[in-house]
Amino acid sequence: QVQLVESGGGLVQAGGSLRLSCAASGRIFSRSAMGWFRQAPGKEREFVATISRSGTNTYYSDSVKGRFTISRDNAKNTVYLLMNSLKPEDTAVYYCAADSGTASSTTSLTDYDYWGQGTQVTVSS
C-alpha cells in the first residue's frame, strides 16, 4: 500500500515561514508527479503547487506564487513545500498527493490517486 505522511504544520505569525514535508512509502513516488493542496474551513480543497516526476517542472496557484516553493528529493521519497511570507488567508489543512499516472505536473485534484492525511497550518495576524 502507498502511504503519504505530511509533517511540519503548526502555528506561525503572519510574515513567518514553515516548511512542510511529505514522506512517501511504497514504490510510486519516483514515478509520480506530486502536488500540494489545501482546504480551509467551509471551503473546497484547492490546488497550491505541483512538481513533475523529475523535479524539473513546477507550477503554483496565483495566490502563493512567489511565496511558496515546492521541491522533491527522490532519493528520500519526500516532497517539500517551503512557505514564506505567510498570510492569515493561508490558514488551512495542507495535503500532499501523488499522481502515479503521469510524469508531468498537474493542477487537477481529480488526477491525484494517493493522498496524505493532512497537516494543519494556522497563520495568526
C-alpha positions as CSV (number, residue, x, y, z in Angstrom):
1,Q,0.0,0.0,0.0
2,V,1.1,3.6,-0.6
3,Q,1.2,5.9,2.3
4,L,1.8,9.7,2.3
5,V,2.6,11.3,5.6
6,E,2.7,15.1,6.0
7,S,4.6,16.9,8.7
8,G,5.8,20.4,9.6
9,G,2.5,22.2,10.1
10,G,1.8,24.4,13.1
11,L,1.0,27.9,14.3
12,V,3.0,30.9,12.9
13,Q,2.6,34.6,12.9
14,A,1.9,36.5,9.7
15,G,5.1,37.1,7.7
16,G,6.7,33.9,9.1
17,S,7.7,30.7,7.4
18,L,7.1,27.0,7.6
19,R,8.4,24.0,5.7
20,L,6.0,21.1,5.1
21,S,7.3,17.6,4.3
22,C,5.6,14.6,2.8
23,A,7.2,11.3,3.1
24,A,6.0,8.5,0.7
25,S,6.2,4.8,1.3
26,G,5.8,2.3,-1.5
27,R,7.3,2.4,-4.9
28,I,5.1,5.1,-6.6
29,F,7.0,8.2,-5.5
30,S,9.8,8.2,-8.1
31,R,7.3,7.7,-11.0
32,S,4.7,10.2,-9.7
33,A,4.0,13.8,-10.1
34,M,3.4,15.3,-6.7
35,G,1.2,18.1,-5.5
36,W,0.2,20.1,-2.5
37,F,-3.4,21.1,-1.9
38,R,-5.1,22.9,1.0
39,Q,-8.6,23.2,2.4
40,A,-9.8,25.9,4.7
41,P,-12.9,25.6,6.9
42,G,-16.1,25.8,4.9
43,K,-14.2,25.9,1.6
44,E,-13.4,23.4,-1.1
45,R,-10.0,21.8,-1.4
46,E,-7.8,23.9,-3.7
47,F,-4.6,23.5,-5.7
48,V,-1.4,25.0,-4.2
49,A,1.6,23.7,-6.1
50,T,2.8,20.7,-8.2
51,I,6.1,19.3,-9.3
52,S,6.9,16.8,-12.1
53,R,8.4,13.4,-11.5
54,S,11.9,14.6,-12.3
55,G,11.5,17.8,-10.3
56,T,12.2,19.9,-13.4
57,N,8.8,21.5,-13.8
58,T,6.8,23.2,-11.1
59,Y,3.6,25.2,-11.1
60,Y,1.9,27.3,-8.5
61,S,-1.5,28.9,-7.8
62,D,-1.6,32.6,-8.2
63,S,-2.3,33.1,-4.5
64,V,1.1,31.5,-3.5
65,K,3.3,32.2,-6.4
66,G,6.5,34.0,-5.3
67,R,6.0,33.0,-1.7
68,F,5.9,29.2,-1.7
69,T,8.4,26.7,-3.2
70,I,7.8,23.1,-4.0
71,S,10.7,20.7,-4.2
72,R,11.4,16.9,-4.0
73,D,14.1,14.5,-3.1
74,N,13.6,11.3,-5.0
75,A,16.3,9.6,-3.0
76,K,14.4,10.2,0.2
77,N,10.9,9.7,-1.3
78,T,10.0,13.1,0.1
79,V,8.3,16.3,-1.3
80,Y,8.6,19.6,0.4
81,L,6.6,22.9,0.5
82,L,8.5,25.9,1.8
83,M,6.1,28.6,2.7
84,N,7.4,32.2,3.2
85,S,5.6,35.4,3.9
86,L,2.7,33.6,5.3
87,K,-0.7,35.3,5.5
88,P,-3.8,34.6,7.6
89,E,-5.6,33.5,4.5
90,D,-3.0,30.7,4.1
91,T,-4.6,29.0,7.1
92,A,-5.8,25.6,6.1
93,V,-5.2,21.9,6.3
94,Y,-2.5,21.1,3.8
95,Y,-2.5,17.8,1.9
96,C,0.1,16.2,-0.3
97,A,-0.9,14.0,-3.1
98,A,0.6,11.7,-5.7
99,D,-0.4,11.3,-9.3
100,S,1.1,7.9,-10.3
101,G,-0.3,8.1,-13.8
102,T,1.9,10.8,-15.1
103,A,5.4,12.3,-15.1
104,S,4.1,15.8,-15.7
105,S,2.9,18.2,-13.1
106,T,-0.8,18.6,-12.9
107,T,-3.1,21.1,-11.1
108,S,-6.3,19.0,-11.3
109,L,-7.4,17.5,-8.0
110,T,-9.0,14.5,-9.7
111,D,-5.8,13.5,-11.3
112,Y,-4.2,12.5,-8.0
113,D,-4.8,9.0,-6.8
114,Y,-3.0,9.0,-3.4
115,W,-3.5,11.4,-0.6
116,G,-2.0,12.1,2.8
117,Q,-4.0,12.7,6.0
118,G,-3.2,16.4,6.0
119,T,-1.3,18.8,8.4
120,Q,-2.8,22.0,9.9
121,V,-1.2,25.3,9.2
122,T,-2.5,28.3,11.1
123,V,-1.3,31.8,10.5
124,S,-2.1,34.4,13.1
125,S,-2.5,38.1,12.3
